[in-house]
């Protein structure tokens, strides 16, 4: 399983435990809508100085890290914004 898929599973589980299924599902939909938005507009994220090939886009309280390709984007990771990014990329 890719890191990004595992990140989504972990985010859903935390949301389910903290806020219940309705809120967890709502937030998953918000993240997935963000993925589609990035696929259609891959330049809207910011470039990263620590990893020039990656871009990031925030959907608070998470940051989506992705790579831009000619065919669209590939999600690398989805991390909570307060995590040490350098450690997890």
PyMOL Python script that loads the backbone (N, CA, C, O; Angstrom):
from pymol import cmd

cmd.read_pdbstr("""\
ATOM      1  N   UNK A   1       0.843  -1.173   0.000  1.00  0.00           N
ATOM      2  CA  UNK A   1       0.000   0.000   0.000  1.00  0.00           C
ATOM      3  C   UNK A   1       0.891   1.239   0.000  1.00  0.00           C
ATOM      4  O   UNK A   1       1.899   1.286   0.705  1.00  0.00           O
ATOM      5  N   UNK A   2       0.517   2.234  -0.788  1.00  0.00           N
ATOM      6  CA  UNK A   2       1.311   3.459  -0.867  1.00  0.00           C
ATOM      7  C   UNK A   2       1.139   4.289   0.405  1.00  0.00           C
ATOM      8  O   UNK A   2       0.170   4.136   1.148  1.00  0.00           O
ATOM      9  N   UNK A   3       2.107   5.167   0.626  1.00  0.00           N
ATOM     10  CA  UNK A   3       2.041   6.048   1.797  1.00  0.00           C
ATOM     11  C   UNK A   3       0.784   6.908   1.778  1.00  0.00           C
ATOM     12  O   UNK A   3       0.145   7.100   2.812  1.00  0.00           O
ATOM     13  N   UNK A   4       0.424   7.431   0.597  1.00  0.00           N
ATOM     14  CA  UNK A   4      -0.743   8.305   0.528  1.00  0.00           C
ATOM     15  C   UNK A   4      -2.036   7.552   0.860  1.00  0.00           C
ATOM     16  O   UNK A   4      -2.917   8.105   1.519  1.00  0.00           O
ATOM     17  N   UNK A   5      -2.160   6.301   0.414  1.00  0.00           N
ATOM     18  CA  UNK A   5      -3.356   5.506   0.758  1.00  0.00           C
ATOM     19  C   UNK A   5      -3.404   5.233   2.257  1.00  0.00           C
ATOM     20  O   UNK A   5      -4.459   5.331   2.883  1.00  0.00           O
ATOM     21  N   UNK A   6      -2.250   4.889   2.825  1.00  0.00           N
ATOM     22  CA  UNK A   6      -2.206   4.643   4.269  1.00  0.00           C
ATOM     23  C   UNK A   6      -2.505   5.916   5.042  1.00  0.00           C
ATOM     24  O   UNK A   6      -3.171   5.870   6.076  1.00  0.00           O
ATOM     25  N   UNK A   7      -2.017   7.061   4.549  1.00  0.00           N
ATOM     26  CA  UNK A   7      -2.316   8.345   5.191  1.00  0.00           C
ATOM     27  C   UNK A   7      -3.820   8.589   5.238  1.00  0.00           C
ATOM     28  O   UNK A   7      -4.348   9.009   6.268  1.00  0.00           O
ATOM     29  N   UNK A   8      -4.517   8.328   4.125  1.00  0.00           N
ATOM     30  CA  UNK A   8      -5.969   8.525   4.090  1.00  0.00           C
ATOM     31  C   UNK A   8      -6.694   7.601   5.058  1.00  0.00           C
ATOM     32  O   UNK A   8      -7.641   8.015   5.726  1.00  0.00           O
ATOM     33  N   UNK A   9      -6.255   6.366   5.134  1.00  0.00           N
ATOM     34  CA  UNK A   9      -6.854   5.421   6.079  1.00  0.00           C
ATOM     35  C   UNK A   9      -6.652   5.905   7.511  1.00  0.00           C
ATOM     36  O   UNK A   9      -7.585   5.885   8.314  1.00  0.00           O
ATOM     37  N   UNK A  10      -5.443   6.336   7.828  1.00  0.00           N
ATOM     38  CA  UNK A  10      -5.149   6.829   9.179  1.00  0.00           C
ATOM     39  C   UNK A  10      -5.954   8.077   9.518  1.00  0.00           C
ATOM     40  O   UNK A  10      -6.453   8.217  10.634  1.00  0.00           O
ATOM     41  N   UNK A  11      -6.079   8.981   8.553  1.00  0.00           N
ATOM     42  CA  UNK A  11      -6.858  10.212   8.770  1.00  0.00           C
ATOM     43  C   UNK A  11      -8.318   9.850   9.030  1.00  0.00           C
ATOM     44  O   UNK A  11      -8.946  10.414   9.926  1.00  0.00           O
ATOM     45  N   UNK A  12      -8.858   8.920   8.257  1.00  0.00           N
ATOM     46  CA  UNK A  12     -10.243   8.507   8.452  1.00  0.00           C
ATOM     47  C   UNK A  12     -10.441   7.880   9.838  1.00  0.00           C
ATOM     48  O   UNK A  12     -11.401   8.199  10.539  1.00  0.00           O
ATOM     49  N   UNK A  13      -9.537   6.999  10.217  1.00  0.00           N
ATOM     50  CA  UNK A  13      -9.664   6.340  11.531  1.00  0.00           C
ATOM     51  C   UNK A  13      -9.619   7.346  12.677  1.00  0.00           C
ATOM     52  O   UNK A  13     -10.406   7.259  13.619  1.00  0.00           O
ATOM     53  N   UNK A  14      -8.684   8.311  12.589  1.00  0.00           N
ATOM     54  CA  UNK A  14      -8.614   9.335  13.641  1.00  0.00           C
ATOM     55  C   UNK A  14      -9.891  10.159  13.680  1.00  0.00           C
ATOM     56  O   UNK A  14     -10.415  10.459  14.753  1.00  0.00           O
ATOM     57  N   UNK A  15     -10.388  10.523  12.499  1.00  0.00           N
ATOM     58  CA  UNK A  15     -11.631  11.285  12.433  1.00  0.00           C
ATOM     59  C   UNK A  15     -12.813  10.506  12.976  1.00  0.00           C
ATOM     60  O   UNK A  15     -13.676  11.063  13.655  1.00  0.00           O
ATOM     61  N   UNK A  16     -12.848   9.222  12.678  1.00  0.00           N
ATOM     62  CA  UNK A  16     -13.919   8.362  13.167  1.00  0.00           C
ATOM     63  C   UNK A  16     -13.905   8.293  14.695  1.00  0.00           C
ATOM     64  O   UNK A  16     -14.954   8.374  15.335  1.00  0.00           O
ATOM     65  N   UNK A  17     -12.722   8.145  15.270  1.00  0.00           N
ATOM     66  CA  UNK A  17     -12.595   8.071  16.729  1.00  0.00           C
ATOM     67  C   UNK A  17     -12.927   9.400  17.405  1.00  0.00           C
ATOM     68  O   UNK A  17     -13.558   9.421  18.461  1.00  0.00           O
ATOM     69  N   UNK A  18     -12.504  10.506  16.796  1.00  0.00           N
ATOM     70  CA  UNK A  18     -12.680  11.809  17.435  1.00  0.00           C
ATOM     71  C   UNK A  18     -14.046  12.441  17.182  1.00  0.00           C
ATOM     72  O   UNK A  18     -14.611  13.065  18.080  1.00  0.00           O
ATOM     73  N   UNK A  19     -14.592  12.286  15.951  1.00  0.00           N
ATOM     74  CA  UNK A  19     -15.797  13.022  15.600  1.00  0.00           C
ATOM     75  C   UNK A  19     -16.943  12.169  15.091  1.00  0.00           C
ATOM     76  O   UNK A  19     -18.048  12.681  14.905  1.00  0.00           O
ATOM     77  N   UNK A  20     -16.716  10.896  14.864  1.00  0.00           N
ATOM     78  CA  UNK A  20     -17.786  10.035  14.366  1.00  0.00           C
ATOM     79  C   UNK A  20     -17.746   9.858  12.858  1.00  0.00           C
ATOM     80  O   UNK A  20     -16.988  10.526  12.154  1.00  0.00           O
ATOM     81  N   UNK A  21     -18.585   8.938  12.378  1.00  0.00           N
ATOM     82  CA  UNK A  21     -18.519   8.535  10.974  1.00  0.00           C
ATOM     83  C   UNK A  21     -18.942   9.642  10.009  1.00  0.00           C
ATOM     84  O   UNK A  21     -18.334   9.795   8.949  1.00  0.00           O
ATOM     85  N   UNK A  22     -19.962  10.406  10.353  1.00  0.00           N
ATOM     86  CA  UNK A  22     -20.436  11.454   9.440  1.00  0.00           C
ATOM     87  C   UNK A  22     -19.348  12.494   9.180  1.00  0.00           C
ATOM     88  O   UNK A  22     -19.110  12.872   8.033  1.00  0.00           O
ATOM     89  N   UNK A  23     -18.699  12.946  10.221  1.00  0.00           N
ATOM     90  CA  UNK A  23     -17.641  13.948  10.079  1.00  0.00           C
ATOM     91  C   UNK A  23     -16.412  13.363   9.388  1.00  0.00           C
ATOM     92  O   UNK A  23     -15.792  14.034   8.563  1.00  0.00           O
ATOM     93  N   UNK A  24     -16.053  12.126   9.711  1.00  0.00           N
ATOM     94  CA  UNK A  24     -14.893  11.479   9.083  1.00  0.00           C
ATOM     95  C   UNK A  24     -15.126  11.312   7.584  1.00  0.00           C
ATOM     96  O   UNK A  24     -14.224  11.565   6.785  1.00  0.00           O
ATOM     97  N   UNK A  25     -16.307  10.895   7.204  1.00  0.00           N
ATOM     98  CA  UNK A  25     -16.630  10.738   5.784  1.00  0.00           C
ATOM     99  C   UNK A  25     -16.665  12.078   5.071  1.00  0.00           C
ATOM    100  O   UNK A  25     -16.219  12.188   3.928  1.00  0.00           O
ATOM    101  N   UNK A  26     -17.188  13.087   5.732  1.00  0.00           N
ATOM    102  CA  UNK A  26     -17.233  14.430   5.146  1.00  0.00           C
ATOM    103  C   UNK A  26     -15.824  14.943   4.864  1.00  0.00           C
ATOM    104  O   UNK A  26     -15.569  15.531   3.813  1.00  0.00           O
ATOM    105  N   UNK A  27     -14.910  14.718   5.810  1.00  0.00           N
ATOM    106  CA  UNK A  27     -13.553  15.200   5.614  1.00  0.00           C
ATOM    107  C   UNK A  27     -12.836  14.400   4.533  1.00  0.00           C
ATOM    108  O   UNK A  27     -12.047  14.967   3.776  1.00  0.00           O
ATOM    109  N   UNK A  28     -13.091  13.099   4.444  1.00  0.00           N
ATOM    110  CA  UNK A  28     -12.505  12.293   3.367  1.00  0.00           C
ATOM    111  C   UNK A  28     -12.956  12.835   2.006  1.00  0.00           C
ATOM    112  O   UNK A  28     -12.157  12.922   1.073  1.00  0.00           O
ATOM    113  N   UNK A  29     -14.217  13.192   1.901  1.00  0.00           N
ATOM    114  CA  UNK A  29     -14.731  13.774   0.653  1.00  0.00           C
ATOM    115  C   UNK A  29     -14.036  15.093   0.344  1.00  0.00           C
ATOM    116  O   UNK A  29     -13.735  15.383  -0.814  1.00  0.00           O
ATOM    117  N   UNK A  30     -13.781  15.886   1.369  1.00  0.00           N
ATOM    118  CA  UNK A  30     -13.079  17.158   1.193  1.00  0.00           C
ATOM    119  C   UNK A  30     -11.652  16.927   0.672  1.00  0.00           C
ATOM    120  O   UNK A  30     -11.199  17.640  -0.223  1.00  0.00           O
ATOM    121  N   UNK A  31     -10.954  15.947   1.219  1.00  0.00           N
ATOM    122  CA  UNK A  31      -9.602  15.634   0.746  1.00  0.00           C
ATOM    123  C   UNK A  31      -9.632  15.124  -0.696  1.00  0.00           C
ATOM    124  O   UNK A  31      -8.820  15.544  -1.520  1.00  0.00           O
ATOM    125  N   UNK A  32     -10.547  14.237  -0.996  1.00  0.00           N
ATOM    126  CA  UNK A  32     -10.634  13.679  -2.345  1.00  0.00           C
ATOM    127  C   UNK A  32     -10.994  14.769  -3.358  1.00  0.00           C
ATOM    128  O   UNK A  32     -10.476  14.769  -4.475  1.00  0.00           O
ATOM    129  N   UNK A  33     -11.864  15.683  -2.980  1.00  0.00           N
ATOM    130  CA  UNK A  33     -12.175  16.822  -3.852  1.00  0.00           C
ATOM    131  C   UNK A  33     -10.913  17.659  -4.089  1.00  0.00           C
ATOM    132  O   UNK A  33     -10.699  18.175  -5.186  1.00  0.00           O
ATOM    133  N   UNK A  34     -10.082  17.788  -3.051  1.00  0.00           N
ATOM    134  CA  UNK A  34      -8.802  18.489  -3.196  1.00  0.00           C
ATOM    135  C   UNK A  34      -7.878  17.784  -4.174  1.00  0.00           C
ATOM    136  O   UNK A  34      -7.180  18.439  -4.948  1.00  0.00           O
ATOM    137  N   UNK A  35      -7.863  16.459  -4.151  1.00  0.00           N
ATOM    138  CA  UNK A  35      -7.050  15.690  -5.106  1.00  0.00           C
ATOM    139  C   UNK A  35      -7.504  15.976  -6.544  1.00  0.00           C
ATOM    140  O   UNK A  35      -6.679  16.194  -7.431  1.00  0.00           O
ATOM    141  N   UNK A  36      -8.813  15.973  -6.759  1.00  0.00           N
ATOM    142  CA  UNK A  36      -9.347  16.236  -8.093  1.00  0.00           C
ATOM    143  C   UNK A  36      -9.032  17.661  -8.543  1.00  0.00           C
ATOM    144  O   UNK A  36      -8.713  17.896  -9.708  1.00  0.00           O
ATOM    145  N   UNK A  37      -9.122  18.594  -7.623  1.00  0.00           N
ATOM    146  CA  UNK A  37      -8.793  19.988  -7.924  1.00  0.00           C
ATOM    147  C   UNK A  37      -7.329  20.111  -8.356  1.00  0.00           C
ATOM    148  O   UNK A  37      -7.017  20.801  -9.327  1.00  0.00           O
ATOM    149  N   UNK A  38      -6.443  19.440  -7.632  1.00  0.00           N
ATOM    150  CA  UNK A  38      -5.022  19.465  -7.984  1.00  0.00           C
ATOM    151  C   UNK A  38      -4.759  18.791  -9.327  1.00  0.00           C
ATOM    152  O   UNK A  38      -3.905  19.240 -10.091  1.00  0.00           O
ATOM    153  N   UNK A  39      -5.482  17.726  -9.615  1.00  0.00           N
ATOM    154  CA  UNK A  39      -5.311  17.040 -10.896  1.00  0.00           C
ATOM    155  C   UNK A  39      -5.677  17.966 -12.062  1.00  0.00           C
ATOM    156  O   UNK A  39      -5.052  17.918 -13.122  1.00  0.00           O
ATOM    157  N   UNK A  40      -6.684  18.797 -11.857  1.00  0.00           N
ATOM    158  CA  UNK A  40      -7.120  19.727 -12.896  1.00  0.00           C
ATOM    159  C   UNK A  40      -6.292  21.010 -12.920  1.00  0.00           C
ATOM    160  O   UNK A  40      -6.221  21.686 -13.946  1.00  0.00           O
ATOM    161  N   UNK A  41      -5.667  21.344 -11.788  1.00  0.00           N
ATOM    162  CA  UNK A  41      -4.889  22.587 -11.655  1.00  0.00           C
ATOM    163  C   UNK A  41      -3.580  22.297 -10.930  1.00  0.00           C
ATOM    164  O   UNK A  41      -3.392  22.762  -9.806  1.00  0.00           O
ATOM    165  N   UNK A  42      -2.678  21.547 -11.538  1.00  0.00           N
ATOM    166  CA  UNK A  42      -1.481  21.086 -10.824  1.00  0.00           C
ATOM    167  C   UNK A  42      -0.516  22.189 -10.391  1.00  0.00           C
ATOM    168  O   UNK A  42       0.343  21.955  -9.541  1.00  0.00           O
ATOM    169  N   UNK A  43      -0.643  23.376 -10.959  1.00  0.00           N
ATOM    170  CA  UNK A  43       0.261  24.464 -10.574  1.00  0.00           C
ATOM    171  C   UNK A  43      -0.222  25.258  -9.362  1.00  0.00           C
ATOM    172  O   UNK A  43       0.461  26.181  -8.920  1.00  0.00           O
ATOM    173  N   UNK A  44      -1.374  24.916  -8.827  1.00  0.00           N
ATOM    174  CA  UNK A  44      -1.894  25.723  -7.720  1.00  0.00           C
ATOM    175  C   UNK A  44      -1.164  25.483  -6.397  1.00  0.00           C
ATOM    176  O   UNK A  44      -1.253  26.316  -5.495  1.00  0.00           O
ATOM    177  N   UNK A  45      -0.458  24.385  -6.262  1.00  0.00           N
ATOM    178  CA  UNK A  45       0.319  24.132  -5.055  1.00  0.00           C
ATOM    179  C   UNK A  45       1.631  24.890  -5.076  1.00  0.00           C
ATOM    180  O   UNK A  45       2.032  25.439  -6.102  1.00  0.00           O
ATOM    181  N   UNK A  46       2.289  24.914  -3.941  1.00  0.00           N
ATOM    182  CA  UNK A  46       3.567  25.611  -3.805  1.00  0.00           C
ATOM    183  C   UNK A  46       4.720  24.630  -3.957  1.00  0.00           C
ATOM    184  O   UNK A  46       4.624  23.479  -3.532  1.00  0.00           O
ATOM    185  N   UNK A  47       5.798  25.083  -4.557  1.00  0.00           N
ATOM    186  CA  UNK A  47       6.999  24.258  -4.662  1.00  0.00           C
ATOM    187  C   UNK A  47       7.680  24.192  -3.305  1.00  0.00           C
ATOM    188  O   UNK A  47       7.583  25.124  -2.506  1.00  0.00           O
ATOM    189  N   UNK A  48       8.367  23.091  -3.050  1.00  0.00           N
ATOM    190  CA  UNK A  48       9.080  22.902  -1.790  1.00  0.00           C
ATOM    191  C   UNK A  48      10.577  23.073  -2.007  1.00  0.00           C
ATOM    192  O   UNK A  48      11.141  22.510  -2.945  1.00  0.00           O
ATOM    193  N   UNK A  49      11.214  23.845  -1.146  1.00  0.00           N
ATOM    194  CA  UNK A  49      12.655  24.030  -1.271  1.00  0.00           C
ATOM    195  C   UNK A  49      13.413  22.762  -0.872  1.00  0.00           C
ATOM    196  O   UNK A  49      14.484  22.484  -1.413  1.00  0.00           O
ATOM    197  N   UNK A  50      12.860  21.989   0.076  1.00  0.00           N
ATOM    198  CA  UNK A  50      13.557  20.782   0.536  1.00  0.00           C
ATOM    199  C   UNK A  50      13.444  19.626  -0.447  1.00  0.00           C
ATOM    200  O   UNK A  50      14.292  18.734  -0.451  1.00  0.00           O
ATOM    201  N   UNK A  51      12.411  19.630  -1.277  1.00  0.00           N
ATOM    202  CA  UNK A  51      12.194  18.609  -2.310  1.00  0.00           C
ATOM    203  C   UNK A  51      11.643  19.315  -3.552  1.00  0.00           C
ATOM    204  O   UNK A  51      10.426  19.386  -3.721  1.00  0.00           O
ATOM    205  N   UNK A  52      12.505  19.833  -4.416  1.00  0.00           N
ATOM    206  CA  UNK A  52      12.042  20.630  -5.559  1.00  0.00           C
ATOM    207  C   UNK A  52      11.055  19.919  -6.494  1.00  0.00           C
ATOM    208  O   UNK A  52      10.270  20.578  -7.176  1.00  0.00           O
ATOM    209  N   UNK A  53      11.088  18.598  -6.531  1.00  0.00           N
ATOM    210  CA  UNK A  53      10.169  17.876  -7.413  1.00  0.00           C
ATOM    211  C   UNK A  53       8.754  17.796  -6.833  1.00  0.00           C
ATOM    212  O   UNK A  53       7.816  17.440  -7.547  1.00  0.00           O
ATOM    213  N   UNK A  54       8.592  18.122  -5.548  1.00  0.00           N
ATOM    214  CA  UNK A  54       7.279  18.067  -4.904  1.00  0.00           C
ATOM    215  C   UNK A  54       6.641  19.444  -4.797  1.00  0.00           C
ATOM    216  O   UNK A  54       7.318  20.471  -4.748  1.00  0.00           O
ATOM    217  N   UNK A  55       5.335  19.427  -4.763  1.00  0.00           N
ATOM    218  CA  UNK A  55       4.556  20.627  -4.504  1.00  0.00           C
ATOM    219  C   UNK A  55       3.648  20.310  -3.315  1.00  0.00           C
ATOM    220  O   UNK A  55       3.436  19.143  -2.988  1.00  0.00           O
ATOM    221  N   UNK A  56       3.117  21.340  -2.675  1.00  0.00           N
ATOM    222  CA  UNK A  56       2.210  21.110  -1.554  1.00  0.00           C
ATOM    223  C   UNK A  56       0.996  22.012  -1.662  1.00  0.00           C
ATOM    224  O   UNK A  56       1.047  23.103  -2.231  1.00  0.00           O
ATOM    225  N   UNK A  57      -0.100  21.519  -1.096  1.00  0.00           N
ATOM    226  CA  UNK A  57      -1.357  22.255  -1.091  1.00  0.00           C
ATOM    227  C   UNK A  57      -2.059  21.939   0.228  1.00  0.00           C
ATOM    228  O   UNK A  57      -2.204  20.776   0.604  1.00  0.00           O
ATOM    229  N   UNK A  58      -2.486  22.981   0.918  1.00  0.00           N
ATOM    230  CA  UNK A  58      -3.092  22.786   2.237  1.00  0.00           C
ATOM    231  C   UNK A  58      -4.603  22.686   2.166  1.00  0.00           C
ATOM    232  O   UNK A  58      -5.277  23.506   1.542  1.00  0.00           O
ATOM    233  N   UNK A  59      -5.108  21.668   2.819  1.00  0.00           N
ATOM    234  CA  UNK A  59      -6.529  21.544   3.131  1.00  0.00           C
ATOM    235  C   UNK A  59      -6.536  21.351   4.638  1.00  0.00           C
ATOM    236  O   UNK A  59      -6.416  20.238   5.151  1.00  0.00           O
ATOM    237  N   UNK A  60      -6.676  22.447   5.310  1.00  0.00           N
ATOM    238  CA  UNK A  60      -6.481  22.503   6.760  1.00  0.00           C
ATOM    239  C   UNK A  60      -7.305  21.448   7.486  1.00  0.00           C
ATOM    240  O   UNK A  60      -8.492  21.285   7.202  1.00  0.00           O
ATOM    241  N   UNK A  61      -6.694  20.742   8.406  1.00  0.00           N
ATOM    242  CA  UNK A  61      -5.364  20.895   9.002  1.00  0.00           C
ATOM    243  C   UNK A  61      -4.292  20.007   8.367  1.00  0.00           C
ATOM    244  O   UNK A  61      -3.285  19.707   9.009  1.00  0.00           O
ATOM    245  N   UNK A  62      -4.491  19.581   7.116  1.00  0.00           N
ATOM    246  CA  UNK A  62      -3.546  18.687   6.456  1.00  0.00           C
ATOM    247  C   UNK A  62      -2.876  19.374   5.273  1.00  0.00           C
ATOM    248  O   UNK A  62      -3.371  20.370   4.745  1.00  0.00           O
ATOM    249  N   UNK A  63      -1.749  18.821   4.875  1.00  0.00           N
ATOM    250  CA  UNK A  63      -1.038  19.297   3.693  1.00  0.00           C
ATOM    251  C   UNK A  63      -0.891  18.110   2.748  1.00  0.00           C
ATOM    252  O   UNK A  63      -0.441  17.033   3.139  1.00  0.00           O
ATOM    253  N   UNK A  64      -1.278  18.331   1.507  1.00  0.00           N
ATOM    254  CA  UNK A  64      -1.139  17.318   0.463  1.00  0.00           C
ATOM    255  C   UNK A  64       0.181  17.580  -0.254  1.00  0.00           C
ATOM    256  O   UNK A  64       0.424  18.687  -0.732  1.00  0.00           O
ATOM    257  N   UNK A  65       1.023  16.569  -0.326  1.00  0.00           N
ATOM    258  CA  UNK A  65       2.284  16.657  -1.062  1.00  0.00           C
ATOM    259  C   UNK A  65       2.120  15.831  -2.330  1.00  0.00           C
ATOM    260  O   UNK A  65       1.673  14.685  -2.285  1.00  0.00           O
ATOM    261  N   UNK A  66       2.484  16.422  -3.453  1.00  0.00           N
ATOM    262  CA  UNK A  66       2.261  15.743  -4.724  1.00  0.00           C
ATOM    263  C   UNK A  66       3.335  16.108  -5.745  1.00  0.00           C
ATOM    264  O   UNK A  66       4.076  17.078  -5.588  1.00  0.00           O
ATOM    265  N   UNK A  67       3.386  15.294  -6.792  1.00  0.00           N
ATOM    266  CA  UNK A  67       4.266  15.553  -7.930  1.00  0.00           C
ATOM    267  C   UNK A  67       3.408  15.847  -9.147  1.00  0.00           C
ATOM    268  O   UNK A  67       2.376  15.216  -9.374  1.00  0.00           O
ATOM    269  N   UNK A  68       3.853  16.802  -9.907  1.00  0.00           N
ATOM    270  CA  UNK A  68       3.172  17.172 -11.138  1.00  0.00           C
ATOM    271  C   UNK A  68       3.783  16.381 -12.296  1.00  0.00           C
ATOM    272  O   UNK A  68       5.003  16.300 -12.432  1.00  0.00           O
ATOM    273  N   UNK A  69       2.915  15.801 -13.125  1.00  0.00           N
ATOM    274  CA  UNK A  69       3.330  15.061 -14.310  1.00  0.00           C
ATOM    275  C   UNK A  69       2.550  15.590 -15.511  1.00  0.00           C
ATOM    276  O   UNK A  69       1.590  16.344 -15.350  1.00  0.00           O
ATOM    277  N   UNK A  70       2.956  15.201 -16.690  1.00  0.00           N
ATOM    278  CA  UNK A  70       2.260  15.648 -17.900  1.00  0.00           C
ATOM    279  C   UNK A  70       0.807  15.159 -17.927  1.00  0.00           C
ATOM    280  O   UNK A  70      -0.056  15.817 -18.510  1.00  0.00           O
ATOM    281  N   UNK A  71       0.537  14.027 -17.310  1.00  0.00           N
ATOM    282  CA  UNK A  71      -0.811  13.459 -17.294  1.00  0.00           C
ATOM    283  C   UNK A  71      -1.647  13.905 -16.095  1.00  0.00           C
ATOM    284  O   UNK A  71      -2.828  13.566 -16.015  1.00  0.00           O
ATOM    285  N   UNK A  72      -1.066  14.648 -15.172  1.00  0.00           N
ATOM    286  CA  UNK A  72      -1.790  15.096 -13.977  1.00  0.00           C
ATOM    287  C   UNK A  72      -0.873  15.143 -12.780  1.00  0.00           C
ATOM    288  O   UNK A  72       0.240  15.663 -12.864  1.00  0.00           O
ATOM    289  N   UNK A  73      -1.328  14.605 -11.671  1.00  0.00           N
ATOM    290  CA  UNK A  73      -0.535  14.621 -10.445  1.00  0.00           C
ATOM    291  C   UNK A  73      -0.529  13.234  -9.803  1.00  0.00           C
ATOM    292  O   UNK A  73      -1.384  12.390 -10.070  1.00  0.00           O
ATOM    293  N   UNK A  74       0.457  13.044  -8.959  1.00  0.00           N
ATOM    294  CA  UNK A  74       0.510  11.827  -8.137  1.00  0.00           C
ATOM    295  C   UNK A  74       0.682  12.277  -6.696  1.00  0.00           C
ATOM    296  O   UNK A  74       1.624  13.000  -6.373  1.00  0.00           O
ATOM    297  N   UNK A  75      -0.219  11.853  -5.842  1.00  0.00           N
ATOM    298  CA  UNK A  75      -0.173  12.224  -4.429  1.00  0.00           C
ATOM    299  C   UNK A  75       0.928  11.413  -3.756  1.00  0.00           C
ATOM    300  O   UNK A  75       0.940  10.185  -3.834  1.00  0.00           O
ATOM    301  N   UNK A  76       1.851  12.107  -3.095  1.00  0.00           N
ATOM    302  CA  UNK A  76       2.956  11.440  -2.404  1.00  0.00           C
ATOM    303  C   UNK A  76       2.601  11.164  -0.950  1.00  0.00           C
ATOM    304  O   UNK A  76       2.770  10.043  -0.469  1.00  0.00           O
ATOM    305  N   UNK A  77       2.115  12.168  -0.258  1.00  0.00           N
ATOM    306  CA  UNK A  77       1.772  12.030   1.169  1.00  0.00           C
ATOM    307  C   UNK A  77       0.682  13.028   1.522  1.00  0.00           C
ATOM    308  O   UNK A  77       0.494  14.035   0.839  1.00  0.00           O
ATOM    309  N   UNK A  78      -0.023  12.734   2.587  1.00  0.00           N
ATOM    310  CA  UNK A  78      -0.963  13.662   3.203  1.00  0.00           C
ATOM    311  C   UNK A  78      -0.585  13.678   4.672  1.00  0.00           C
ATOM    312  O   UNK A  78      -0.721  12.673   5.370  1.00  0.00           O
ATOM    313  N   UNK A  79      -0.106  14.833   5.140  1.00  0.00           N
ATOM    314  CA  UNK A  79       0.396  14.927   6.512  1.00  0.00           C
ATOM    315  C   UNK A  79      -0.312  16.028   7.290  1.00  0.00           C
ATOM    316  O   UNK A  79      -0.724  17.044   6.731  1.00  0.00           O
ATOM    317  N   UNK A  80      -0.443  15.802   8.589  1.00  0.00           N
ATOM    318  CA  UNK A  80      -0.958  16.839   9.476  1.00  0.00           C
ATOM    319  C   UNK A  80       0.027  17.993   9.439  1.00  0.00           C
ATOM    320  O   UNK A  80       1.237  17.766   9.457  1.00  0.00           O
ATOM    321  N   UNK A  81      -0.462  19.224   9.386  1.00  0.00           N
ATOM    322  CA  UNK A  81       0.415  20.375   9.143  1.00  0.00           C
ATOM    323  C   UNK A  81       1.460  20.615  10.224  1.00  0.00           C
ATOM    324  O   UNK A  81       2.455  21.288   9.954  1.00  0.00           O
ATOM    325  N   UNK A  82       1.282  20.105  11.415  1.00  0.00           N
ATOM    326  CA  UNK A  82       2.268  20.323  12.484  1.00  0.00           C
ATOM    327  C   UNK A  82       3.354  19.245  12.553  1.00  0.00           C
ATOM    328  O   UNK A  82       4.224  19.314  13.421  1.00  0.00           O
ATOM    329  N   UNK A  83       3.323  18.266  11.672  1.00  0.00           N
ATOM    330  CA  UNK A  83       4.341  17.215  11.679  1.00  0.00           C
ATOM    331  C   UNK A  83       5.634  17.735  11.074  1.00  0.00           C
ATOM    332  O   UNK A  83       5.623  18.696  10.304  1.00  0.00           O
ATOM    333  N   UNK A  84       6.725  17.115  11.413  1.00  0.00           N
ATOM    334  CA  UNK A  84       8.000  17.478  10.841  1.00  0.00           C
ATOM    335  C   UNK A  84       8.057  16.961   9.405  1.00  0.00           C
ATOM    336  O   UNK A  84       8.295  15.776   9.171  1.00  0.00           O
ATOM    337  N   UNK A  85       7.840  17.839   8.471  1.00  0.00           N
ATOM    338  CA  UNK A  85       7.733  17.465   7.066  1.00  0.00           C
ATOM    339  C   UNK A  85       8.987  16.772   6.573  1.00  0.00           C
ATOM    340  O   UNK A  85       8.900  15.754   5.886  1.00  0.00           O
ATOM    341  N   UNK A  86      10.151  17.304   6.909  1.00  0.00           N
ATOM    342  CA  UNK A  86      11.405  16.745   6.411  1.00  0.00           C
ATOM    343  C   UNK A  86      11.564  15.271   6.803  1.00  0.00           C
ATOM    344  O   UNK A  86      12.154  14.486   6.061  1.00  0.00           O
ATOM    345  N   UNK A  87      11.043  14.912   7.950  1.00  0.00           N
ATOM    346  CA  UNK A  87      11.157  13.538   8.441  1.00  0.00           C
ATOM    347  C   UNK A  87      10.283  12.563   7.661  1.00  0.00           C
ATOM    348  O   UNK A  87      10.611  11.380   7.565  1.00  0.00           O
ATOM    349  N   UNK A  88       9.185  13.042   7.107  1.00  0.00           N
ATOM    350  CA  UNK A  88       8.193  12.167   6.498  1.00  0.00           C
ATOM    351  C   UNK A  88       8.159  12.196   4.976  1.00  0.00           C
ATOM    352  O   UNK A  88       7.357  11.486   4.368  1.00  0.00           O
ATOM    353  N   UNK A  89       9.005  12.995   4.353  1.00  0.00           N
ATOM    354  CA  UNK A  89       8.993  13.048   2.879  1.00  0.00           C
ATOM    355  C   UNK A  89      10.127  12.266   2.288  1.00  0.00           C
ATOM    356  O   UNK A  89      10.264  12.206   1.066  1.00  0.00           O
TER     357      UNK A  89
END
""", "prot")
cmd.dss("prot")
cmd.show_as("cartoon", "prot")
cmd.util.cbc("prot")
cmd.orient("prot")
